[in-house]
Amino acid sequence: MKYPRSGLRIRSEKGIHPEVRAVCLNFGRWPRENIDFPNRVVVYVKSDYQIKTHKTKEYVAATFLAPYDKDVESYIRIATGDYDELIQDRGKVNALYAMLDTFAHEIIHYQQWINDEKMDEDEAEEKGFKLVDRYSETIEMILDF
């Protein structure tokens, strides 16, 4: 199947903490080079505390929209409004890792969708952590803020 556009794109809205924005943009480059994105997925980094899902209307940290028609582009939304509180609870490095874990979790949901697999939360959690671990092994820590 040939999709209209491919790749991963990131859009950051105004008001995103500069550290979160920088880490998400840097992380976003790595999957582009290491993961196939045959159908364009746009990642929206949001300043909201939480995001309401389209289907269940519950509030969550992130969502992946998996369109029924694979000729339609998909998207990910990530809430980052709790970053300052995460710093207080976990420290800066772990707060930034939490943002990346959420980002990676949704990338795994994208892969499940593109491969016609069942959306599996446990698998997305596990593989998302592994994805961030693989990424962190390839870089020197860029968290020197």
PEVENQUI-V130399 format. One record per backbone hydrogen bond with DSSP energy under -1.0 kcal/mol. CO is the residue of the C=O (numbers start at 1). NH is the residue of the N-H. E is the energy in kcal/mol with one decimal. If there is no record, write none. Layout:
BEGIN
co->(CO	CO)
nh->(NH	NH)
e->(E	E)
END
This chain:
BEGIN
co->(5	7	9	11	13	17	18	19	20	21	22	23	24	25	27	28	29	30	31	37	40	41	42	43	44	45	46	48	51	58	60	61	63	69	74	75	76	77	78	80	82	83	84	85	86	87	91	92	93	94	95	96	97	98	99	100	101	102	103	104	105	106	107	108	109	110	111	112	113	120	121	122	123	124	125	126	127	128	129	130	131	132	133	135	143)
nh->(40	41	43	45	16	21	22	23	24	25	26	27	28	29	31	32	33	34	35	7	74	9	76	11	78	13	80	81	60	53	51	79	77	72	42	65	44	63	46	83	86	87	88	89	90	91	95	96	97	98	99	100	101	102	103	104	105	106	107	108	109	110	111	112	113	114	115	117	116	124	125	126	127	128	129	130	131	132	133	134	135	136	137	138	145)
e->(-2.4	-2.2	-3.5	-3.0	-1.1	-2.6	-2.5	-2.3	-2.6	-2.5	-2.5	-2.7	-2.4	-1.0	-1.2	-1.1	-1.1	-1.1	-2.9	-3.0	-1.7	-2.3	-2.7	-3.4	-2.6	-2.3	-1.7	-2.8	-2.7	-2.7	-3.1	-3.2	-2.3	-1.8	-1.6	-3.3	-3.4	-2.2	-3.2	-1.7	-2.4	-2.2	-1.7	-2.1	-3.5	-1.8	-2.1	-2.4	-2.3	-1.9	-1.5	-2.1	-2.9	-1.9	-2.2	-3.0	-2.3	-1.7	-1.6	-2.1	-1.6	-2.1	-2.3	-2.5	-2.5	-3.0	-1.8	-3.5	-1.8	-2.3	-2.5	-2.5	-3.0	-1.9	-2.1	-2.0	-2.3	-2.1	-2.3	-2.7	-2.3	-2.8	-1.5	-1.4	-1.8)
END
